Amino acid sequence: MLHIKQGDRKSLETLIKNIQQDIFNLSMRFLSIREDAEDATQEILVKIITNLSKFEGKSKFSTWSYRIAVNHLLNTRKSRLEQHLNFPLFGEDIERGLRQSDPYYEPDRDLLAEEVKIGCTLGMLLCLDRNLRIAYILGELFELSSRDAADVLDITPENFRKRFSIARQTLQHFMNSWCGLVNRNNNCRCHKRINYAFSNGRVDRKKLNYVSENLLMQSKQEMDELYTVSEVFKSHPSFTIDHTKNDQIMNIINNLKNITQ
């Protein structure tokens, strides 16, 4: 870190490459929309770079960088989807989709079902209040300890655990009521929603937002296996930032002057 503060750009590039994937995955889970997450990631990394001189080493660097990221995300303008989405409307949409759409049986069904699953569960996260959402992401998906997560959020560990518990219970209740991956008694299955997702533009088989053939091959669980709520979210792939966005970030580093002074 000392070399970076002294202006070593090579060390800085290495640092940014090491953290940008985590920042992007945090942004994707919080914002759900790839383009918004890419823009947020770029803005967060610039904030991290330009504030490096303020890092005093009193906490882990990852905790410090997550704090910058979380503060940025919590203050981003809500998308139209986030403004209007809630759990009752989500349940109505699931019910409507199952009524209006036939199951999909083409050879790419598993790939598209995984795309639907990830889009659907990211939508569930959007239904959570922002404070509950970020608590769930940090605690369940990033597996931060109560102390570290509380440090990121600048709250007490007790308050973090309360938010985390509420978020868990809320998702558990909703998914146990609707999701066939969590409760076999529910009619909803990801492959049953593929045609409905086509019809409303949520899935484009020519441009998938979340999965690829390779990522599907790496999946640890089959689509018809019974999941816990936690496993559903942890089965998401690691979202990879577009290489052109990575180039833009590196260009920003090269163009910034006196970034650590």
N, C-alpha and C positions, 0 to 999 in steps of 0.2 A: 504493500500500500504506500510505503514511503516513496518508492520509485515513481509511482503514479502521481503522487502529490508534487514531485519534483519535475513533472512534465514528461515522463517516459510514455510516449504514445503507444509503443508496442505493448507495454504492460497494460495500458488502458484498454486497448482493443481486445486483449485476451480477457480482461475482467468483464467487459461488456458482452463478449461472446458467451462467457460462462453464465451470466445471469439473465440474458435476454430471453432464453427459452422459458425459464420459470416466470418471468414477468409476463410473457405472452400467454402462457397457460393460465396465469391468474386473471389476466384481462379477458381471455376467452370465456372463462367460467363466470366471470362477473357480468360481462356485457352481452355474451352469446353471439353477437354478430361479428364475423371475421374482420370485415373492413374497419369497424369501430375498434376492435381489439388491436389491430395492427397500428392504427393511428395512435391509440392510447399508449401502446408499448413504446413507440418512437418518442412520444412526448415525455413519458416517464423516464426513459433512458437519458434523455437530454437533461432532465432535472437532476438525475443521479450524478451525471458527469459534471454539471455546473455547480453542484453542491458538495463535491468530494472534499474540498478543503474544510468543510464543517464536520466531517466524520472524525470523531475523537477516539474511537475505539472502545467506548464504554459499553457497547453492545456488540453482538456479532454483526459483521457487515451485511449478511443476508437479512437480519432483522431490520437493520437501518434502511436497506434498500426496499424491503417490503413495506416499511412504514411510508416511505415516499410514494410507492405505487398505490397503496391503499388510500392514502389521502387524496391522490389524484383521481382515482376511480370513484370514490365517494362523492367527489365534487363535479364529476362529468355530468353533462346535461342528459337527462333521461331520453332514450329513444322513444319513438311513438309506440313501439311494441311494449316496452317496459311501463309506459304511462298507463296503458289500458289493460295489461294482463293481470289476472288474479286467479286464484284456485277455482272459484265457482265457474268462471268463464272457461277455464282450461278443461274442467270436467264436462261442461256442455259441448265443447269442441270434440273431445274424445267420443262422446256419445253420438254426436252428429256424424263424425267420420265413420264410425262403425255401421251406422245406418245407411250411409250413402255410398260406401265403397266396398267392392268385392276384394277378396284376398288376391295377392299377386304371386304367380307361380313361375315366372321367367327365370332363366339360369342365373341372373344377377340378383336374385331375391335376397340372399344373405347380406350382400354388400349394401343394398338399398335399405334393408331392414335395420342394419347397424346405423346407417345415416339417419333414419327416422328416430331410432332410439336415442342417439346423441342429441339431435335437435329437440326432441321431446323433453329430455331430462334437463337440458340447458334452459328450456322454457320454464320448467318447474322452478329452477333456481331464480329465474326472473320474477316469479310470483312472490318470492319472499321479500319482505322489507329489506332494504339495503344493508342495514346493520346486522340483521340475522343472516343474510346471504353471505356477507364477507366472513362472519364468524364460522359458518358452516364450511366454507371453502378452506379457510386457514386450518380449522380443527380437523375436519374429516378428510379432505382431499390433499392438503399439504402436510397434514399430520404434525402440525406445530403443537408443542406443549402448551398448556394453559398459560404458563408464565411467559413464554415467547410470544404467543398470540396476543396476550394482553398488552405486552410491551409494544407490539406492532400497532395495536389499536388505541394505545394510551388510555387503557382502562384497567381496573383491578382484575386479577385472575378470577375472582368470584363472579364479577359481572360478565366476564367472557364465558365462563362455564354456564351461566344462566342463559345467555344469548344462544350459545351452541346447543344447549338442551332444547330450547324452544324451537330452534330451526330443525333439529333432528325429529322432534315429535311431530312438527307440522308436516314435514315431508313424509314421515312414516304413515301418518294418518291418511294423507292424500293418496299415496301410492298403494297402500293396503286396500283402499277403496276402489281404485281404478286400474292399477297396473298389473297385467298378467304375468310379468316377470317376477313380481314380488308375491302375488297371491293368485294361485291357479284358478280360483273361483271367479276371477274377473275375466270378462270376455275379450278385453283388449290385448292384442298381440301386435308386435311391430310390423310384421309382414301384412297384417290386415289393413294397416294405415298407409301403405305405400301409394296405392292409386289415389287416395284422398290427398296425400301430400303432393302428388303430381298435379292434381286438379286445382289446388290453391297456390301453387308455385313455391311451396316450401322445399321441395326437392327437385333438382334438375339432374337427370342421370348423366348429362354431358359435363356437368360441373358440380361435383360433390364438394361440400364445404368441410366435411369432417373426416371422412375415411378414404382409404385407398385399398386396392387388392392386397398390398403388402401388410398394411395395418390390420386388415381383417384376418389374414393368415396368422398374425401374432396374437390374436385374441385368445385369452386363457379359458374362456367359457363359451359354450354353445348358446345360441339364441333361445333355445327352448328350456334351458336350465333354470331352476328356481333360484333367484337372487335374494340377498338381503338388500335393503335400500342402499346401504353403504357400498355394497359390491356393484350395484348398478352404476353408481357415479364413478367408482374407482376403475370400472372397466373401460372408461373413456380412453382413447389413445392420447399420447402426448402430442398436443397440437403443435405443428411446425410452422414457424413464420415463413412467409414467402421470401425466397432468396433475394428478390428485387428490393424488398423492404430492408433486408439485412444490409444490402449494398448502400441503401440510403442512409442507414444509421452510421455505417462506417464513414461515409462521406461527410456526415455531420461532425463526427469526431475530427476528421482531417481539416475541416474548415473552421472549427472553433479555435479561438485564440485565448490564451491565458485561462484555460478552463478550470484550473485547480488553484489559481491564485485568489 
